[in-house]
Amino acid sequence: MFTTKNARRVTIVMDAALQSLMLDKISELGVRYYSIIKCHGQGHHAVTGDLYGGDGLLRVEIITSNDVGAKILDWIHAAQFAQLSQYALFAFADYVEVDERDQSFRGDR
């Protein structure tokens, strides 16, 4: 039997044009591990890139500590209404449990 510990999963859906900026920012905030996949959808803003050239929406999933998850959401909320308001961008978070033996997740740096 294994034991678990609580973690925060932050999911970001964003215009692919924001990839470099977002990865730099989440790294600065303390994220070490994430996954990115291409996705499709519809929201308030159109995608700025060339949909036929491979640009579109990206979904970033991050498993991190509660503190780092809160920092990410705070930054995205501020960015949505300021410098990034013209881009497709939203985020949400939920709680997950990770196996305590998992060496890839150790919370904050």
C-alpha angles and dihedrals in degrees: 000000000000133000126223138210129208122258137167122245113205117193119195123189111193148156109275088235087073096056099103094042093047095047091050091049098047090048089052089051092055107270116145103169131038141144128224128199133173113249141174132222147118133260144144095299131051119234111262098211132077106279092197093049093058099267116123135101128345129199116211120193120194129183109201145132123297091252096053091042090055091049091052093050092046092052094046092048091052093044093051091063098036131033097357100044093118093059133080103254136147137144141193136182139211137177121259135176122234128195109260089225092060106114095193093068119059101144119238123012 
